[in-house]
């Protein structure tokens, strides 16, 4: 199983595996024990973070730890398998693991022997996909893995766009509506909702409840609450380190100013592309690729060396098949640069000189791999089609304002 496959399941539902560890039981009701348990997360920075002597890099890493603490608190303390709720896992606030700006990500713990009901309203967005995560044995340790899933469009919905879905080990007797089987080793569910037109598409609204438990939730014991808190400290440490290791792997593979297929394979029908950029202030990297003739969804983004997507609310750090402008020959050409090159398909690095490049082809009839060419900014136009239009400073400002509004219109909290 790939690192990402392990992590997308593990980071989402770490409490299901960590909370039972011996470390979570040691003097768990002592707040200082929790604070002490967080310290190893900071210690990991010195070993794993890219160029840790750079104070900006260290501060970026501290921001990641804060984000892990915040999202981990929601996942560990707010939802559990008996009282599930779709909790945000990655977004512009929880900018960890290079989130795709077009996706909103949610997750919840589940129990494989439980009976659950999802109700809500389907959206007008590009697509929504649910994946199950489950326990698997890795040597003598228990880990988590991505299992099967389903698209929201696969379900029958009412004329008013509402839907209902039952999740259980067996279909309820006499129930003829939407149903999906839960495997005994299921520990959770992960949801991606993809949007092309952020301003005008609407994300789905989904709620979940467990039917074979009382609706009222009793006050947890002190020991149970403390155990979750201690599991949170372990989550902050382990989840952060995984992504720094991933960035180290990309460097070892020599992917500077290159991009290739990344064999993650966790999302059916989706092909990941990944590489690294390294730029001077007066340079630009041109990505060029054919675009599949038939493709449900595609996009490209840039991130930093901490594997965070560059602030996509205030910067054009990503482009999808709706936002991008194709050239007359049908190809997509993006310009990765630190300052505005005055072209439509600018991927803004947000003042970072180095970072990650990531692309996605989702349910496409081909999987082209882009080429990358490093050029001087002053010579950029010589390397682009003659019909490449110019984006003025005023046009870019208005474009970014619309982008910012669209990003805020998404359901991410």
MARTI-727447 format. One line per 3 residues: number of its first residue (from 1); their letters; for each residue x, y, z of C-alpha. Coordinates in nm, 3 decimals, padded with zeros to 5 digits. Layout:
% residues N
NUM) a) X/Y/Z ~ ...;
% end
This chain:
% residues 413
1) xxx) 00.000/00.000/00.000 ~ 00.133/00.348/-00.083 ~ 00.215/00.608/00.182;
4) xxx) -00.082/00.820/00.076 ~ -00.320/00.526/00.092 ~ -00.213/00.461/00.448;
7) xxx) -00.227/00.823/00.547 ~ -00.560/00.930/00.400 ~ -00.716/00.657/00.610;
10) xxx) -00.487/00.688/00.907 ~ -00.497/01.064/00.952 ~ -00.873/01.070/00.914;
13) xxx) -00.939/00.812/01.181 ~ -00.622/00.792/01.387 ~ -00.824/00.784/01.709;
16) xxx) -00.970/00.446/01.617 ~ -00.622/00.297/01.626 ~ -00.430/00.526/01.864;
19) xxx) -00.680/00.555/02.148 ~ -00.628/00.192/02.241 ~ -00.250/00.224/02.268;
22) xxx) -00.080/00.208/02.609 ~ 00.052/00.564/02.573 ~ -00.303/00.696/02.587;
25) xxx) -00.365/00.550/02.929 ~ -00.066/00.696/03.115 ~ -00.192/00.954/03.368;
28) xxx) -00.441/01.063/03.103 ~ -00.643/01.299/03.324 ~ -00.338/01.523/03.388;
31) xxx) -00.332/01.826/03.152 ~ 00.046/01.857/03.185 ~ 00.080/01.501/03.062;
34) xxx) -00.100/01.607/02.746 ~ 00.127/01.910/02.700 ~ 00.433/01.691/02.750;
37) xxx) 00.297/01.441/02.496 ~ 00.285/01.720/02.233 ~ 00.656/01.798/02.264;
40) xxx) 00.778/01.511/02.041 ~ 00.581/01.666/01.755 ~ 00.800/01.977/01.774;
43) xxx) 01.112/01.763/01.806 ~ 01.024/01.596/01.475 ~ 01.064/01.929/01.296;
46) xxx) 01.442/01.923/01.336 ~ 01.461/01.581/01.173 ~ 01.207/01.608/00.893;
49) xxx) 01.131/01.967/00.789 ~ 01.293/02.098/00.473 ~ 01.584/02.331/00.563;
52) xxx) 01.487/02.359/00.933 ~ 01.745/02.635/00.997 ~ 01.534/02.872/00.788;
55) xxx) 01.309/03.057/01.039 ~ 01.027/03.086/00.783 ~ 01.033/02.712/00.721;
58) xxx) 01.023/02.644/01.093 ~ 00.731/02.882/01.138 ~ 00.548/02.712/00.849;
61) xxx) 00.602/02.382/01.028 ~ 00.466/02.524/01.353 ~ 00.158/02.639/01.161;
64) xxx) 00.111/02.282/01.041 ~ 00.126/02.154/01.399 ~ -00.141/02.406/01.501;
67) xxx) -00.358/02.290/01.211 ~ -00.309/01.927/01.307 ~ -00.408/02.010/01.664;
70) xxx) -00.723/02.195/01.551 ~ -00.846/01.938/01.302 ~ -00.744/01.654/01.529;
73) xxx) -00.951/01.805/01.808 ~ -01.261/01.796/01.587 ~ -01.196/01.443/01.469;
76) xxx) -01.109/01.303/01.811 ~ -01.349/01.493/02.035 ~ -01.649/01.585/01.820;
79) xxx) -01.739/01.271/01.628 ~ -01.727/00.903/01.712 ~ -01.868/00.587/01.562;
82) xxx) -02.176/00.591/01.787 ~ -02.256/00.958/01.724 ~ -02.107/01.026/01.381;
85) xxx) -02.083/01.359/01.206 ~ -01.908/01.451/00.880 ~ -01.621/01.664/01.012;
88) xxx) -01.388/01.877/00.795 ~ -01.051/01.709/00.744 ~ -00.862/01.925/00.490;
91) xxx) -00.934/02.282/00.374 ~ -00.777/02.630/00.359 ~ -00.756/02.634/00.738;
94) xxx) -00.642/02.273/00.772 ~ -00.387/02.314/00.492 ~ -00.211/01.981/00.537;
97) xxx) -00.131/01.713/00.277 ~ -00.163/01.956/-00.018 ~ -00.545/01.978/-00.028;
100) xxx) -00.706/02.017/-00.368 ~ -00.875/02.361/-00.369 ~ -01.160/02.219/-00.579;
103) xxx) -01.242/01.955/-00.319 ~ -01.406/01.989/00.019 ~ -01.309/01.698/00.241;
106) xxx) -01.508/01.550/00.529 ~ -01.483/01.233/00.735 ~ -01.642/01.045/01.020;
109) xxx) -01.569/00.731/01.223 ~ -01.797/00.430/01.167 ~ -01.834/00.086/01.322;
112) xxx) -01.848/-00.212/01.090 ~ -02.134/-00.366/01.287 ~ -02.335/-00.043/01.302;
115) xxx) -02.647/00.068/01.115 ~ -02.627/00.422/00.977 ~ -02.852/00.653/00.779;
118) xxx) -02.731/00.935/00.557 ~ -02.982/01.199/00.456 ~ -02.936/01.521/00.268;
121) xxx) -02.952/01.700/-00.063 ~ -02.737/01.629/-00.366 ~ -02.547/01.926/-00.503;
124) xxx) -02.489/02.069/-00.848 ~ -02.112/02.031/-00.807 ~ -01.889/01.829/-01.039;
127) xxx) -01.905/01.509/-00.834 ~ -01.910/01.378/-00.476 ~ -01.742/01.053/-00.376;
130) xxx) -01.746/00.857/-00.050 ~ -01.478/00.606/00.051 ~ -01.472/00.362/00.340;
133) xxx) -01.165/00.308/00.554 ~ -01.094/-00.010/00.744 ~ -00.855/-00.198/00.968;
136) xxx) -00.582/-00.407/00.817 ~ -00.291/-00.604/00.961 ~ 00.062/-00.482/00.888;
139) xxx) 00.298/-00.722/01.056 ~ 00.214/-00.722/01.426 ~ 00.050/-00.377/01.413;
142) xxx) -00.301/-00.272/01.328 ~ -00.326/-00.001/01.061 ~ -00.594/00.151/00.842;
145) xxx) -00.656/00.131/00.469 ~ -00.884/00.280/00.206 ~ -01.152/00.031/00.097;
148) xxx) -01.443/00.062/-00.146 ~ -01.671/00.356/-00.207 ~ -01.954/00.507/-00.408;
151) xxx) -02.049/00.827/-00.587 ~ -02.340/01.036/-00.468 ~ -02.467/01.032/-00.826;
154) xxx) -02.504/00.653/-00.800 ~ -02.790/00.696/-00.550 ~ -03.154/00.748/-00.631;
157) xxx) -03.265/01.097/-00.532 ~ -03.612/01.249/-00.508 ~ -03.726/01.518/-00.754;
160) xxx) -03.643/01.784/-00.493 ~ -03.281/01.647/-00.486 ~ -03.312/01.492/-00.139;
163) xxx) -03.180/01.143/-00.075 ~ -03.153/00.874/00.192 ~ -02.894/00.597/00.223;
166) xxx) -02.860/00.311/00.473 ~ -02.516/00.169/00.562 ~ -02.517/-00.169/00.738;
169) xxx) -02.378/-00.520/00.728 ~ -02.706/-00.650/00.583 ~ -02.984/-00.474/00.395;
172) xxx) -03.268/-00.403/00.642 ~ -03.561/-00.636/00.590 ~ -03.824/-00.481/00.366;
175) xxx) -03.607/-00.177/00.285 ~ -03.598/-00.103/-00.090 ~ -03.414/00.230/-00.085;
178) xxx) -03.048/00.318/-00.129 ~ -02.821/00.081/00.065 ~ -02.447/00.010/00.086;
181) xxx) -02.282/-00.277/00.269 ~ -02.049/-00.215/00.565 ~ -01.761/-00.461/00.603;
184) xxx) -01.681/-00.582/00.958 ~ -01.341/-00.408/00.954 ~ -01.484/-00.066/00.860;
187) xxx) -01.366/00.217/01.087 ~ -01.473/00.526/00.895 ~ -01.588/00.709/00.585;
190) xxx) -01.421/00.986/00.386 ~ -01.606/01.229/00.156 ~ -01.477/01.443/-00.132;
193) xxx) -01.703/01.698/-00.302 ~ -01.546/01.844/-00.618 ~ -01.645/02.173/-00.774;
196) xxx) -01.536/02.340/-01.100 ~ -01.729/02.669/-01.079 ~ -01.689/02.775/-00.717;
199) xxx) -01.930/03.067/-00.740 ~ -02.223/02.895/-00.905 ~ -02.208/02.524/-00.824;
202) xxx) -02.355/02.409/-00.495 ~ -02.200/02.143/-00.273 ~ -02.416/01.864/-00.130;
205) xxx) -02.549/01.879/00.224 ~ -02.514/01.547/00.407 ~ -02.603/01.440/00.760;
208) xxx) -02.546/01.102/00.922 ~ -02.687/00.920/01.225 ~ -02.647/00.578/01.384;
211) xxx) -02.977/00.398/01.404 ~ -02.884/00.114/01.639 ~ -02.787/00.347/01.925;
214) xxx) -02.998/00.587/02.134 ~ -03.028/00.934/01.984 ~ -02.934/01.106/02.309;
217) xxx) -02.563/01.122/02.384 ~ -02.460/01.080/02.747 ~ -02.186/01.281/02.912;
220) xxx) -01.850/01.102/02.866 ~ -01.652/00.990/03.167 ~ -01.340/01.182/03.263;
223) xxx) -01.127/00.884/03.168 ~ -01.284/00.851/02.823 ~ -01.240/01.222/02.745;
226) xxx) -00.880/01.219/02.866 ~ -00.803/00.913/02.657 ~ -00.919/01.096/02.345;
229) xxx) -00.708/01.396/02.437 ~ -00.396/01.185/02.473 ~ -00.469/01.020/02.140;
232) xxx) -00.481/01.368/01.989 ~ -00.121/01.434/02.096 ~ -00.006/01.120/01.918;
235) xxx) -00.206/01.216/01.610 ~ -00.036/01.558/01.582 ~ 00.307/01.396/01.586;
238) xxx) 00.251/01.102/01.353 ~ 00.038/01.272/01.088 ~ 00.272/01.569/01.041;
241) xxx) 00.585/01.360/00.996 ~ 00.431/01.149/00.720 ~ 00.396/01.443/00.483;
244) xxx) 00.746/01.576/00.546 ~ 00.876/01.231/00.460 ~ 00.675/01.239/00.139;
247) xxx) 00.842/01.565/00.035 ~ 01.182/01.411/00.110 ~ 01.093/01.121/-00.120;
250) xxx) 01.015/01.357/-00.407 ~ 01.354/01.520/-00.366 ~ 01.533/01.186/-00.361;
253) xxx) 01.362/01.099/-00.689 ~ 01.515/01.406/-00.854 ~ 01.184/01.566/-00.954;
256) xxx) 01.304/01.927/-00.949 ~ 01.132/02.115/-01.232 ~ 00.982/01.788/-01.352;
259) xxx) 00.645/01.619/-01.316 ~ 00.541/01.257/-01.346 ~ 00.268/01.011/-01.249;
262) xxx) 00.245/00.948/-00.874 ~ 00.115/00.594/-00.807 ~ -00.106/00.672/-00.508;
265) xxx) -00.408/00.482/-00.631 ~ -00.646/00.564/-00.346 ~ -00.926/00.718/-00.549;
268) xxx) -01.090/00.508/-00.824 ~ -01.050/00.664/-01.167 ~ -00.810/00.935/-01.050;
271) xxx) -00.450/00.966/-01.173 ~ -00.214/01.187/-00.972 ~ 00.074/01.385/-01.121;
274) xxx) 00.346/01.522/-00.898 ~ 00.680/01.701/-00.913 ~ 00.880/01.989/-00.765;
277) xxx) 00.955/02.343/-00.878 ~ 01.266/02.550/-00.801 ~ 01.264/02.910/-00.927;
280) xxx) 01.459/03.231/-00.901 ~ 01.276/03.563/-00.888 ~ 01.336/03.623/-01.259;
283) xxx) 01.239/03.272/-01.374 ~ 00.923/03.084/-01.468 ~ 00.843/02.718/-01.521;
286) xxx) 00.611/02.641/-01.812 ~ 00.395/02.328/-01.776 ~ 00.258/02.202/-02.107;
289) xxx) 00.023/01.911/-02.163 ~ -00.240/01.765/-02.389 ~ -00.583/01.755/-02.229;
292) xxx) -00.791/01.434/-02.247 ~ -01.083/01.463/-02.487 ~ -01.321/01.311/-02.236;
295) xxx) -01.254/01.390/-01.873 ~ -01.486/01.428/-01.576 ~ -01.241/01.651/-01.390;
298) xxx) -00.882/01.778/-01.408 ~ -00.668/02.033/-01.224 ~ -00.316/02.150/-01.134;
301) xxx) -00.189/02.322/-00.820 ~ 00.134/02.439/-00.658 ~ 00.235/02.402/-00.294;
304) xxx) 00.531/02.465/-00.064 ~ 00.804/02.235/00.068 ~ 00.589/02.147/00.370;
307) xxx) 00.336/01.984/00.134 ~ 00.081/02.261/00.184 ~ -00.111/02.408/-00.108;
310) xxx) -00.023/02.773/-00.162 ~ -00.301/02.994/-00.020 ~ -00.567/02.939/-00.285;
313) xxx) -00.824/03.178/-00.141 ~ -00.609/03.487/-00.207 ~ -00.377/03.354/-00.479;
316) xxx) -00.433/03.177/-00.810 ~ -00.232/02.876/-00.698 ~ -00.459/02.624/-00.872;
319) xxx) -00.650/02.591/-01.197 ~ -00.913/02.337/-01.301 ~ -01.075/02.246/-01.630;
322) xxx) -01.331/02.524/-01.591 ~ -01.093/02.798/-01.476 ~ -00.807/02.724/-01.717;
325) xxx) -00.778/02.875/-02.062 ~ -00.668/02.631/-02.333 ~ -00.451/02.751/-02.621;
328) xxx) -00.555/02.738/-02.985 ~ -00.388/02.400/-03.031 ~ -00.602/02.257/-02.750;
331) xxx) -00.313/02.228/-02.505 ~ -00.301/02.354/-02.147 ~ 00.001/02.568/-02.063;
334) xxx) 00.050/02.698/-01.712 ~ 00.318/02.941/-01.597 ~ 00.455/02.877/-01.248;
337) xxx) 00.615/03.196/-01.118 ~ 00.666/03.406/-00.804 ~ 00.530/03.721/-00.965;
340) xxx) 00.246/03.778/-01.209 ~ 00.359/03.698/-01.565 ~ 00.045/03.860/-01.709;
343) xxx) -00.096/03.541/-01.865 ~ -00.430/03.370/-01.787 ~ -00.286/03.040/-01.658;
346) xxx) -00.054/03.175/-01.389 ~ 00.010/02.936/-01.099 ~ 00.117/03.171/-00.822;
349) xxx) 00.379/03.027/-00.582 ~ 00.290/03.291/-00.322 ~ 00.652/03.412/-00.298;
352) xxx) 00.787/03.060/-00.242 ~ 01.093/02.970/-00.452 ~ 01.054/02.595/-00.409;
355) xxx) 00.762/02.363/-00.366 ~ 00.543/02.086/-00.498 ~ 00.347/02.064/-00.825;
358) xxx) 00.041/01.842/-00.830 ~ -00.212/01.749/-01.098 ~ -00.516/01.524/-01.128;
361) xxx) -00.691/01.350/-01.415 ~ -01.023/01.210/-01.291 ~ -01.216/00.959/-01.505;
364) xxx) -01.039/01.059/-01.827 ~ -00.979/00.873/-02.150 ~ -00.603/00.940/-02.139;
367) xxx) -00.333/01.024/-01.883 ~ -00.089/01.269/-02.043 ~ 00.221/01.370/-01.848;
370) xxx) 00.311/01.740/-01.876 ~ 00.652/01.865/-01.983 ~ 00.824/02.140/-01.784;
373) xxx) 01.054/02.411/-01.920 ~ 01.246/02.664/-01.708 ~ 01.275/03.004/-01.875;
376) xxx) 01.357/03.364/-01.789 ~ 01.049/03.573/-01.722 ~ 01.167/03.836/-01.968;
379) xxx) 01.172/03.569/-02.241 ~ 00.842/03.405/-02.141 ~ 00.641/03.518/-02.442;
382) xxx) 00.896/03.361/-02.678 ~ 00.802/03.020/-02.535 ~ 00.423/03.063/-02.544;
385) xxx) 00.183/03.063/-02.840 ~ 00.155/03.398/-03.010 ~ -00.217/03.417/-02.935;
388) xxx) -00.160/03.397/-02.556 ~ -00.363/03.685/-02.414 ~ -00.243/03.941/-02.162;
391) xxx) -00.400/03.978/-01.819 ~ -00.367/04.331/-01.683 ~ -00.314/04.414/-01.317;
394) xxx) -00.673/04.539/-01.294 ~ -00.809/04.222/-01.453 ~ -00.604/04.005/-01.218;
397) xxx) -00.727/04.198/-00.916 ~ -01.089/04.144/-01.019 ~ -01.021/03.778/-01.097;
400) xxx) -00.873/03.722/-00.752 ~ -01.166/03.896/-00.584 ~ -01.409/03.662/-00.760;
403) xxx) -01.190/03.366/-00.668 ~ -01.184/03.470/-00.303 ~ -01.563/03.498/-00.295;
406) xxx) -01.603/03.160/-00.463 ~ -01.369/02.996/-00.212 ~ -01.574/03.134/00.075;
409) xxx) -01.899/03.010/-00.080 ~ -01.784/02.647/-00.047 ~ -01.897/02.441/00.253;
412) xx) -01.567/02.373/00.429 ~ -01.648/02.405/00.802;
% end
